[in-house]
């Protein structure tokens, strides 16, 4: 479940990283801290399209999953974020939970830069695949992750993950988008794609 719907998101991938934090059109990108939790909650709430978790959940996320998440800052304020985690049964897979950008920063490529920063940080640690779920009507997120796969020179596969009938509330089905494999440092993309694919 990621991203904003088309009217809210004009960002495209364009990664970059410098030793734990990177420059972007939105200032600096780095690892979130617990004090960023309220900003993540506010940006999600104000998007009016993302599912809003409790404020407590965002505090926990910034504590327990900071290494697999990223925030963009402008003049010290959080203006965008990506939250993710490594799947317990597949630790080389980064699952992206939410991507959100403040209205003041949309159209500047912030979402793509956040994803690029996160991959640049985690691929050297062994991450080879990225997964996320997207509803069929969310064309902006589909374009975002399709561009990420294209720019990284790797594959994107889509399959149904959670059908609408599984949700107890009014919710569209969520399709799984799997991107990879990503080349480890010193390995070209073709060699990474030829490597055996790990079992889920």
C-alpha positions as CSV (number, residue, x, y, z in Angstrom):
1,X,0.0,0.0,0.0
2,X,2.0,2.9,-1.2
3,X,2.0,6.3,-2.8
4,X,-0.5,9.0,-3.7
5,X,-3.1,8.9,-6.4
6,X,-2.5,10.7,-9.7
7,X,-3.7,14.1,-8.6
8,X,-1.3,14.1,-5.6
9,X,2.0,12.8,-7.0
10,X,4.2,13.9,-9.9
11,X,7.4,12.4,-8.5
12,X,9.7,10.2,-10.4
13,X,12.7,8.0,-9.3
14,X,16.1,9.5,-9.3
15,X,18.2,8.1,-6.4
16,X,21.2,9.5,-4.7
17,X,23.1,9.0,-1.4
18,X,26.1,10.4,0.5
19,X,27.2,8.4,3.6
20,X,23.9,8.1,5.4
21,X,22.3,11.2,4.1
22,X,21.9,12.6,0.6
23,X,21.0,15.8,-1.2
24,X,17.7,16.1,-3.1
25,X,15.5,18.8,-4.6
26,X,14.0,18.7,-1.1
27,X,17.2,19.2,0.9
28,X,18.6,16.2,2.8
29,X,17.6,12.6,2.9
30,X,18.5,10.4,5.8
31,X,17.4,7.9,8.4
32,X,14.3,8.8,10.5
33,X,14.5,9.3,14.3
34,X,11.7,8.8,16.8
35,X,11.0,12.5,16.9
36,X,10.0,12.3,13.2
37,X,7.0,10.1,14.0
38,X,4.5,13.0,14.3
39,X,5.5,14.4,11.0
40,X,5.1,11.0,9.3
41,X,1.6,10.8,10.8
42,X,0.7,14.3,9.7
43,X,1.9,13.8,6.1
44,X,0.0,10.6,5.8
45,X,-3.2,12.1,7.2
46,X,-2.9,15.2,5.0
47,X,-2.5,13.0,1.9
48,X,-6.2,12.0,2.2
49,X,-5.5,8.9,0.1
50,X,-3.1,6.8,2.2
51,X,-4.3,4.6,5.0
52,X,-3.5,6.4,8.2
53,X,-1.9,4.3,11.0
54,X,-2.1,5.4,14.6
55,X,0.4,8.1,15.8
56,X,1.9,5.5,18.1
57,X,2.6,3.2,15.1
58,X,4.7,5.9,13.4
59,X,6.7,6.4,16.6
60,X,7.4,2.7,16.8
61,X,8.2,2.6,13.1
62,X,10.8,5.3,13.5
63,X,12.4,3.4,16.4
64,X,12.3,-0.2,15.2
65,X,12.4,0.1,11.4
66,X,14.5,3.3,10.9
67,X,17.3,1.5,9.1
68,X,14.8,0.3,6.4
69,X,13.1,3.7,6.1
70,X,14.0,7.2,4.9
71,X,12.9,10.8,5.4
72,X,13.4,13.9,3.3
73,X,14.0,17.2,5.1
74,X,13.7,20.8,4.1
75,X,15.1,23.3,6.5
76,X,15.1,20.6,9.2
77,X,11.4,19.7,8.7
78,X,10.3,16.3,7.4
79,X,8.6,16.8,4.0
80,X,8.5,13.2,2.7
81,X,9.2,9.6,3.8
82,X,9.4,6.0,2.8
83,X,8.7,3.3,5.4
84,X,9.8,-0.3,4.8
85,X,11.0,-3.5,6.5
86,X,12.9,-6.6,5.6
87,X,10.6,-9.6,5.3
88,X,11.3,-12.0,8.1
89,X,11.2,-15.1,5.9
90,X,13.1,-13.4,3.1
91,X,15.7,-10.9,4.5
92,X,16.9,-10.0,1.1
93,X,13.5,-8.5,0.2
94,X,12.7,-4.9,1.2
95,X,8.9,-4.5,1.6
96,X,7.9,-0.9,1.1
97,X,4.9,0.0,3.3
98,X,4.2,3.7,2.6
99,X,5.6,6.5,0.4
100,X,4.3,10.0,1.1
101,X,5.4,13.5,0.2
102,X,4.1,16.8,1.7
103,X,2.0,18.8,-0.7
104,X,4.6,21.6,-0.8
105,X,7.2,19.2,-2.3
106,X,5.2,17.3,-4.8
107,X,6.4,17.3,-8.4
108,X,10.0,17.6,-7.4
109,X,10.9,13.9,-7.6
110,X,11.2,13.5,-3.9
111,X,9.5,10.1,-3.8
112,X,11.9,8.7,-6.3
113,X,14.9,10.1,-4.6
114,X,13.8,8.6,-1.3
115,X,13.5,5.1,-2.8
116,X,16.8,5.5,-4.6
117,X,18.5,6.6,-1.3
118,X,17.0,3.6,0.5
119,X,18.2,1.1,-2.2
120,X,21.6,2.7,-2.3
121,X,21.9,2.2,1.4
122,X,20.5,-1.4,1.6
123,X,21.6,-3.2,-1.5
124,X,25.2,-3.3,-0.2
125,X,23.8,-5.0,2.9
126,X,22.3,-7.8,0.8
127,X,18.9,-6.5,-0.3
128,X,18.2,-7.9,-3.8
129,X,14.5,-7.3,-4.3
130,X,11.9,-4.6,-3.4
131,X,8.3,-5.4,-3.0
132,X,5.3,-3.2,-2.5
133,X,1.5,-3.4,-3.0
134,X,-0.5,-1.0,-5.1
135,X,-4.2,-0.8,-5.9
136,X,-5.2,-0.9,-9.6
137,X,-6.4,2.7,-9.6
138,X,-3.2,4.2,-8.2
139,X,-1.5,5.1,-11.5
140,X,1.0,7.5,-9.9
141,X,2.5,4.8,-7.7
142,X,2.5,2.3,-10.6
143,X,4.5,4.8,-12.7
144,X,6.8,5.5,-9.7
145,X,7.8,1.9,-9.2
146,X,7.8,1.1,-12.9
147,X,10.3,3.9,-13.4
148,X,12.4,2.7,-10.5
149,X,12.7,-0.7,-12.1
150,X,13.6,0.8,-15.5
151,X,16.1,3.2,-14.0
152,X,17.8,0.4,-12.1
153,X,17.9,-1.8,-15.2
154,X,16.0,-4.7,-13.5
155,X,12.7,-6.5,-13.8
156,X,9.3,-5.8,-12.4
157,X,6.7,-8.5,-11.9
158,X,3.1,-7.9,-10.9
159,X,0.7,-10.4,-9.3
160,X,-2.4,-10.3,-7.2
161,X,-1.7,-10.5,-3.5
162,X,-4.7,-9.5,-1.4
163,X,-8.1,-9.6,-3.2
164,X,-10.7,-7.1,-2.2
165,X,-12.8,-9.9,-0.6
166,X,-10.1,-10.3,2.0
167,X,-10.7,-6.8,3.4
168,X,-13.4,-6.4,6.1
169,X,-13.9,-2.7,5.0
170,X,-14.3,-1.0,1.7
171,X,-10.9,-1.5,0.1
172,X,-9.7,-2.3,-3.4
173,X,-7.5,-5.3,-3.9
174,X,-3.8,-4.9,-3.5
175,X,-1.4,-6.1,-6.3
176,X,2.1,-7.1,-5.4
177,X,4.9,-5.4,-7.4
178,X,8.2,-7.1,-7.1
179,X,11.3,-5.4,-8.5
180,X,14.8,-7.0,-8.8
181,X,17.2,-8.5,-8.6
182,X,19.4,-5.5,-7.8
183,X,23.1,-5.8,-8.5
184,X,25.4,-5.8,-5.5
185,X,28.4,-3.4,-5.6
186,X,30.8,-4.6,-8.3
187,X,28.2,-6.8,-10.0
188,X,26.6,-5.7,-13.3
189,X,22.9,-5.8,-13.7
190,X,23.0,-8.8,-16.1
191,X,25.0,-10.9,-13.7
192,X,22.5,-10.1,-10.9
193,X,19.6,-11.1,-13.0
194,X,21.2,-14.4,-13.9
195,X,21.8,-15.3,-10.2
196,X,19.4,-18.0,-8.7
197,X,16.2,-16.5,-7.5
198,X,15.6,-17.1,-3.7
199,X,12.5,-19.0,-2.7
200,X,9.8,-17.0,-0.9
